[in-house]
Amino acid sequence: MAKFIFVTGGVVSSIGKGISAASIGRLLRNRGFTVAPMKLDPYINVDAGTMNPFQHGEVFVTEDGAETDLDLGHYERFMDVNCSSGSSLTTGKVYSSVIAAERKGDYLGATVQVIPHVTNEIKNRILSLAKEQEADIVIAEIGGTVGDIESLPFLEAIRQMRTDLGPDNTLYVHVTLVPTVGPWSEVKTKPTQHSVIKLREIGISPDVLVCRTDVELPSDVRGKISLFCGVPPEAVIESRNAATIYEVPLMYDEAGLGEYIMGRLRTESRQGSLGEWRSLVETLKNPRKECRIAVVGKYTSNGDAYKSIEESLIHAGIPNDCRVQIQWIESDSLEHGIPPEEFLKDVDALVVAPGFGGRGIEGKIEAIAYAREKGLPFLGICLGLQMAVIEYARNVCGLVGANSEEMMENPPYPVIHLLPEQKHVQEKGATMRLGSYDCNLVNGTLAHNLYGTNRITERHRHRYEVNNDFREKLQEHGMTISGVSPDYRLVEMIEVATHPFFIATQAHPEFKSRPNRPHPLFTGLVAAAVNRRVSASAAV
């Protein structure tokens, strides 16, 4: 039987439940367990696909094409596992299934209620994931905070699971804030106490308290939390801010959390080495080199909107022994007549990020033109590829007014157009080209050299593609189409061979990067950025 760890949060949102769940998963993975992470999101949306990046952050796409909360990205990066559509459960999914079952008569005329019908659906989804992934342990994070009305069915479901499965097979981890106040930074435990009280009102008593704090918790404070919250002292885990999020599993391990969980779940104690993880954290904290990379995007005012790109650049610094400093640039700011060099003159490379809609598009094109003309290493992602094609068509191929059908109705040269299979799509949710697709790479190209193979798979999320009517024109003027779909119908990667490092992909490589396995496109970009910085220093 699989065992289940449920992670809840209290006091405030954005407290770090996702990192806590991912870090626990890392400890268990290093002990040889098969771990299946899961996010239970209380919002009524069926998935995150239609949600505004300014409000919700990035949409993370799984191998099987699910549009999910960004926490699944943390799970994949920390645990080095692939999540699936079953790893993400929302209120919208739950109620859609319950209502569909009621319409089919599956409930045999019973009055459909939150308990047991909604809670049973939640429990069945959790148990199904354990079976689907043949997991030893499922780690399920419940979104929001204790006290949110929309979270109640999920909390009731996990309460019932202890009754169903027994205390040896279930573990409740509660992540809570322990703030400091006043001129002497006095540590306050009342928010944690009240959060636990609220959890107990629902019928759940936490087994572990992860205490988010800015300071070291004195032993008397830990004792006080233990006493008032009914948690053993060794299960009160101090979780201070770390130099890098990838240090958190090491902090939890030093606090004894891994061994405590083993004992609490009465599972065999397995020894695991965190040596590789310690090594990559050491490189992240003390690299010998550094570079600055600009990320031009439409949603940079929200730090979570491009979370996977940020983490991928950080990962790419590890094999390059380099600290990557990111300069976030809102693409709108490049459209007000200020020359792009004012924004890009001090950076060593450029990433043009994904997005939807026409706002800020000309700013992205300006940035790409600067990178192409000045030899600045460049990586375009999804919309970044499309804008690179438009820039090249306009400025190199002479196709004045070239544009995308997404940005302009009936452009004179629609070098980017809607995928034919998308023309009759009416609903917005989960209808894009989503999930993992194969791509063939051309021998001798930059893409082929970076990946080291002719066949790759990457995750996708888009409706528009390069218009094949313009392929020949682009190639005649020096653009290399270095990656195509196996049927040669879709352009997947482009590059400019005469440039030191100019490459773009229709895919989202950021979703597959891991700290222990950085993605080759980002690794190559950072290497090119370091070389550019070294060359610039030598020239001076």
N, C-alpha and C positions, 0 to 999 in steps of 0.2 A: 504494500500500500504506500502511495506517496504521502509525504508529510507536507504541511501547509503553514507558511509564515505570512501573516497579514500585517501590513504596515499602515498605520493611521497617523494623522497629524493633528496637532492642537495649537491653540493660542492665535497663530497667524498663518496665512497661506504663504506659499513660496519659501517654506522653512527648510527645504532640502530633503523631503521624503524620497524623491526619486533617486538622489545620490545615495541616501542611506540604504534603500532597497538594493540598488545596484552594487554597493560596497559589500553588503551582506552576501549577495550572490557571488561576488568575486571570492570571498573567503570560502564559500562552500564549493565553488568550482575548483579552487586550488586543493581542496580536500578530496577531489575525485568524484563529486556528486554531479548527476545530471540535473540541472536547474532550469525550470521554466518560469520566466518572469511574466507578470500580467499587470495591466493597469485597469482599474475599475473607475470609470469617470462618470460622475453624477449628472453631467449636462445632458439635455434631452436631444441634442444633435445625435444622429445615427453614427457619425464619425466626425473627425476634425477637418475633413476636406473642404468644407465651405466656410470655415471660420477665419476671421480677419487676423492676419499675422501681427498687426499692431496690438491686438488684444490677447491673442492666444499663443503667440510665438509660432515657430515653424511647424509645418505638417511633416511628420516623419513617415516615410513609405517603407513598408516591409517587402520581403521578397515576393510574396503572393499578392501584392498590390493593395494592401489595406492602407488607408490614410489615417494616421493615428497621432496621438499626443507625443510631444517631443521626449517625454520620459522614456519611451521605448528605445530612443536613440541612446540614452544613458545605459539602459539595460544591455543593449547589444555591445556597446563599446567596453563596458566594464567586464561583462561576463563572457564576451566573445562567443555569443550565440546568435542565431537568427530567430527573431520573433515572427509570428504569423498573425493572420486576421483574428485568430482566437485569443491572441495575447492582449487584445484591446476590447473591453466591454463597456458600453455606455448605456445610460438610461434609455436612449432612443432605440438601441438594439434590443434591449430587454423587452420594452413595451411593444415594439414591432412584432417580436416573436410571440408574446403572450396574446396580443390581439389577433394575430393570424391563427393561432391555435384555437382561440375562442370561436372565430368565424368558421373554422372547419368542424367545430363540434367536439374537439378533443377533450373538453372538460365535462362532457356528458350532462350539460344543463346546469352545472354548478354556478353559483354566483362568483364571478372572477374578482379576486381581492389581492391586495398587496401581499398579505400572508394568507395562504401559502403560495399562491400562484407566481407572483413576481419574485419572491425570495427563492422559490424552488428553481425558477429559470436561472437566477444568478448562480445558485449552487451548482446546478447542472453544467453551466458554462465553465465554471472553475474546475470541476471534476473532469470535464471533457478535455480541457487543455492538458491536464496531467496525463491522461491516457494518450492523447494525440502525440505529445512529445516524449512519452515514456519517461516521465520525470521522477527522480527520487524526491525532489522537493520543489514545490511551487511557491514562488514569492509573489504575493498579490498586494499591490499598493492601492489604497482607496483614495481617490482624489478629493480635494477640498479639505475642510477641517471639521472636527467633531462639533456638532451643533448646527451644521448646515442642514436645512430641512430636506434638500434633495439627496443627501447622503444616507438618510435613515434606512431605506430598504437594503442598501449594500451592507451597512453595519449590522442590521438584523440578520442578514444572510450569513455573515461570517460568525456571528454569535451562535447561530444554530449549528454551524459546522463543528463547533467544539462538542456540542451535545451529540451530533451524529457520529463523529470520528474519535472523540475522546481527547483528553488533555495531552496525551503523549504524542499525538499526531498533529497538533495545532499549536501555534505560537503567535502571540499578539505583541507586536513591537509598536510603541507609541513614540513619535518624534515630536518634541515639544521645545518651546523657547524658555531659556532661563536668562532673563535680562539682567543688566546692571543699571542702577539709577543713582542719581545724586552726585555730588562733587567727589565722593570717595568711592564711586563705582560699587555700591553695595549690591551684592548678589541677591536677587529676589526669586523665591521658589513658589510664591502664591499662584502665578499664572499656570505653572505646571500642575499644582495641586488641583486647581479648579478645572483644568482640562481633563485630568484623570477622573475627577468627580463626575463630570459630564459624560465621560465614557462609561463609567460604572452605572449611571442612570439608564444607559441603553442595555446594560447587562454584560459588558465586557470589562474585565480587569486585566490591565496590561501585564505581560510577563517581563518585558524589557522596556526601559525608558532610555531613549537616545536624547540627550540634553544638548541642544544647540546653544552655545555660549561663546562669548568673546574672551572669556578669562578662564583660568584654571579653577575648577570647583574645589574648594577646601573640603577636607574629609567630613567636617561637621555639616556642611551643606549637603553633601551626598548622603550622609546619614539621615538628615532631616527629610530629604526627598524619599528615601527608602522607607522611613517610618510612616510618613503621612500618605504615601501612595501604595503601600503594601507590596513593594518590589524589593527583592534581596539586594543588598548593597553592591554585589558584584554584577547585578543587572542594571545598575544605573551607569550608563555609558556617557562619558563626557565627549562631546563632539564640537571641538573648536574649529574656527576658520583655519583652513590649510593653505599653504603656498600654492598648491595645485589640487584640484578635486581628486586627482588620481592618487593622492596621498591618503585619502580617507580610509580605504581598506586597511592600510598599514596601521593607522591610528586605532581602528577598531580591533585589529588583531592584537596589538600591544595591550589594549584594554581587556583582552580575554573574551571578547564577544563570540568569536568562533567556537571556542571550547565550551562556553556557556550554552550556546545553542545546541551543540552536540549532546551535552548532558541533559538539557531540558527536553529535547525530543527523543531521548533515549535511543539514539542511533549509534552505530559503531563509530568509534573515534578513529578518524583517518588523519594521518599526518600529511601536510602539504607544504610545499616550499613556495614562498613568495619572493624568491631570489630574483627571477626575471622582472617581476613587478617593481621590486626595490630598485633595480638597476635603471629601469626606464624613468622612475620618479626622480632618481638622483640626476639623470641627464636633464630632465625638465627643470630641476631646481638650480643646477650648476652647469649650464652649457658653456662651451668655450667660444662660440660664435653667436652672432645675432644678425637679424635682418628685419626690415620693415616692409610689410605687405599691405597694400590698400585693397579694401573690399568695397566696391561700388554697388549699392543696392537700393531698392525702393523702400525698405522697411528698417533701415539701420538704427532708427531711433528706439527700437525695441531690441534689447540685447539678445533676446531669445529667438528672434525671427530667422537668424542664420546660425543657429547654435551648432549644427553639424558641420558647417563650413569652418566655423571658428575652431572646433575641436580637431577637425582634419588638418588644419594648418599647424596646430599645436603638435599633433601626432607626427607630422612630417618633419618637425624640428628634431625629433629624437634620432633618427639615423643620420641626420646632418649635423648632430651635436650643436644645435642652434636654437636660440630663443627667438621665437617669431613674435614680433610686435605687430599688432593689427591696427591699421588706421581705417576707421569706418567712415565712409563718405556717402551721404545721401545723394542719389543721382540727380535730384532736382537742383542741387546746388551748382551743378555744372552747366546749367541752362540759362544763367543770368549774365552772360557776356564776359565772365571772368575766365581767362585762358586756363585750360586744364592743367598746364604745368604748375600753376599756383597751388593746385591740390596734390599733384603727383611728382613734383620735382625731387622730393626727399625720400621717395619710396623705392624699394628694390624690385618690386613685382606688383602685378595687378590681378585681382580676381573680379570678374563681373558676375554678379549673383543672379539667381532666378527671380521670377516675379510674374505678375499678370497685369494686363492693362497698359494704357498709353502714357500714364504719368511717369515722368522721369526718363523716358526712353531716349530722347535726344541727348541727354546727359551721359547715358551709357555709351552711346555711339561716339560722342566726343572723347570719352576716356579711352575707348578702344583705338580710335584713330591715333591718339597720342602714343599709346603703347606700340602700335604697329610701326609708326614713323620713327620713334626714338629708340627702338630696340629694347623696350622694357618688357621683361618676361610677363606673359599673359596667359591666364586660364579663364575660359568662358564656360559657364555652367547653364545648361538648358536655355533660358532666355538669353544668356550670355553668348551662346553659339549663334542664336538667331540674329542678335544685334551685330555680331562680328561679320556675319554674312551680308547684312544690310550695309554696314560700313564699307566693306570691300566692294560690294556691287556699285555703290555710289562713287567712291573715291578712286577705285582702281579700274573697275570695268566701265566706268562712264555712264552707268545707268542712273541718270539724275531722277530723283524722286523715288528710288527703290524703297520699298517698305514691306511691312507685314500686313496681311489681311486682318490681323487682330487689332492693329493700331489705326488702320485707315481703310475705309470702304473703297474698293476699286482703285488701288494704287496703280500708277503707270507701269511699274515693274514689281509685281507681287512675288518677290524672291522667297518670302515665307508665306505659306498658305495653310489653310485648315486641312487636316488629314481627311481624306475622302470619307472614311468610315465615321467621322464625327459630324458630318453635315446634317444628319437627321436627328442628332441627339438633342433632346429637350431638357432633361433634368441635369442639374449641375453636379450632384453628389455622386462620386465613385464612377464617373463615366469617361474620364480621361484615359489615355494610354498609361496604364499603371502597372507597376511591378517590374519583375526581372525579365529582360530580353537579351538574346544573344546578339553579338556584333562581330563581324569579320574585320580584321585589321590588315592593312596593306604592308607587305614586307618592306623594310628599309625606312619606314616613316618614323617620326618621333613617337607616335602612339605605340607602334610595334616595339620600338626600342625600350620604352618605359615599361610596358606590360610584360615584355619578353615572351609573347605568344601571339598566335594568329587569331584565336577565338577567345572572346571575353564575354562576360555577362555583367550588365549594370542595371540599376533600377531607374525607372522612368516615371515622369508625371507631367504630361503635356498634351495639348490638343493640336498644336501647330508644328509644322515641319518645313524643311528646305524644299522649295518647289523644284521638282526635277526638270522642269522646262529651262532652268537656268544653270543646271549642273555644268554643262559643257562650257558655257560662257565664263563661269567662275574659274574652271580649270585652265581654260585658255589664257587667262590673265594671272596664273601663278598660284591659285589656291589649290591645295591638295585635299582631296576627300580621302581621308585616311581610315575611316571606319564606316561600314555600311551594314544594314540588316542582312541576314543570310540570303534573303531573296533579292537583294540589291535594290529594293524599293525605297528604302529610307536612308538618308544621310545621318550618320550617328556621330561622326567626328570629322573636324576639319583642322587644317594647320597651314602655316605659311613656311615653306622650307627655307626661304632666304632670311628668315628672322631667327635670332638666337633661341627663342622659346616662345612660340605662339601656337596655342592649341585650344580647342574648344570641343565640348561634348554636349550632345542633346540629353544625355543622361544626368543622373545625380550621384556622382562618385562619392560625395560626402557621406552618403548613407551607409557605405560599406567600409569606411576607414575605422581602424581600431588602434589603440595606443601600442599594442604589441605587433600589429600588422598595418602600418600606415599605408594609405592608398598611393599607388605609384604616380598618379597625376600630380598629387599634392607634394609628394616627395621630390619629384622632378622640378616642380615649380620652386620649392624652397632651395634646392641645390642651385638652380639658375639664379635665384635672388642673391644667394651667398656669393656666387662667382661674380655677379655684377658689382656687388659691394666691394669685394676684394680688388677687382680691376679698377674701380673708381678710386680706391685708396692708393693703389700703386701709381695711378696716373698723377695723383697729387704729389 
